[in-house]
Amino acid sequence: MQLNKPALSLLSGVLITLLSGCSTIGQTLTDQTTPNSLSETSIPAQWQGSDSEEVRTVWHDIIQSPQLDKLISEALANSQDLKATAARWQAARSQARIATGELLPEIEASLDGNRARSTFGETTNQFSLGLDLSWELDVWGRLSDAEHAALMTAQQQQQLYHWAKMSLAAQVSTDWLNTIEAKRQYALAKAQEKSLKDSLAVIEDGFSTGIREALDVYSARAEWINGQTETLEKKQTLNQALRQMSLLLGRYPSLISDIPDQLPTEMVALKAGLSSQLLERRPDVQAAYSDVLSQQSEVLVAGGNRLPRFTLTASVGATSSNLSDVLRGDELIWNALGGITAPVFNAGKLEAEEQRQQYLLEASIADYRQTALNAFSEVEQAIDNDYLIAQQLASAKETVLVSKQAEQQAFESYLAGLENLNTWLQAQRTAFDRTSRKMQLEVLYFQNRIQLHQALGGEFKELPSDG
């Protein structure tokens, strides 16, 4: 078809307009983006109150307990949430393969056969063999940007999977410690109940001999009954912890029995490392950064969609009434064609899509910055807690000793008639509460070390399977 001069002028003007915008695509993204360049926060050289040494401790070395190691491995194998996260990672990898395939030519082969009979009874056969090729040339890098976006999304999902494993290991360890603490609190409550019962027996003996008053008997009996109630409450808390632990392991929520009665005796000290290394170490921070890189490429893809597309198509084939002739390829027919397509009018939809992707990029950068700030805050808080809980625990141990001495003194004074029953009962209650608080602090100290290790993004290593 012969184009007239006005048509040629119009087509040239459209192409010039389109091509003139090519150099502006992605100009705002030419600067190299790094984690530190996105942080928008002054990062100190080291953590406050911490030595700057590399974190090398692996997860299973934090608490020296082979039983905990097995429970963590069981949870990792059975967790449905973790399996879902792994499936999303694999799906993202498949999507990246699809995006990579868009850069390559697409080739299709066909073999057709047809038999027809005319009204005169004549039968004819028709066979055709064809090979078709189509290929979009990545002139502006749109397809490469789409591939990079998909690869960064897959990388993000992989990092989220690793973070989910670390979080699950931390949760199992924390719940394991909570369950041990619940068992210890239950044992303490039973010991306290027995002590109150023994005290009641002493007072009842004194009442029977006339040296104690009925009011003392009633008060001691009320305290013993209250102790029974507290024991039942501690038993309820323990059962809830056991069922929660069973559920976390992927078991039926029953009262599991493979939980020790005492806390581990050893725990490895951690070094916080350099604060700037946190951005390169924590999987959740890395995932947020990968999302930024993916979204940057999505902006470029949206910009590339506004530009012309260049395609190549080619086909080769043969047609004959004899199948053997077609397969030999004696009479091949081929053709090749190059084409260009470009958006001319779409009511601003492509421009709006590019703007939408730009806003999503801004949101992604903000999310990354907030994730990084949260990570810094978690580490700093855990470092502070490590010192403060240790100081509280030291004071609590001393308080327990003093409280038990006060309880013994109050008991002896009561028997000697120097103090009333309420003084003795209050001393008993104080000693019980102080012992309970010491147990809580011991567990908190362990749990804070676990939180510090996770916050630092310490290394994670799966245990070898029993098989």
Secondary structure, DSSP 8 states (H G I E B T S, - for coil): ----HHHHHHHHHHHHHHHHTGGGTTGGG-S---HHHHH-S---SB-TT---------GGGSB--HHHHHHHHHHHHH-HHHHHHHHHHHHHHHHHHHHHHTTS-EEEEEEEEEEEE-TTS-EEEEEEEEEEEEEEE-SSSHHHHHHHHHHHHHHHHHHHHHHHHHHHHHHHHHHHHHHHHHHHHHHHHHHHHHHHHHHHHHHHHHHHTTSS-HHHHHHHHHHHHHHHHHHHHHHHHHHHHHHHHHHHTTS-SS------SS--S-B------BGGGHHHH-HHHHHHHHHHHHHHHHHHHHHHTTS-EEEEEEEEEEEESSHHHHHHTSS-EEEEEEEEE----STTHHHHHHHHHHHHHHHHHHHHHHHHHHHHHHHHHHHHHHHHHHHHHHHHHHHHHHHHHHHHHHHHHHHTTSS-HHHHHHHHHHHHHHHHHHHHHHHHHHHHHHHHHHHTT----------
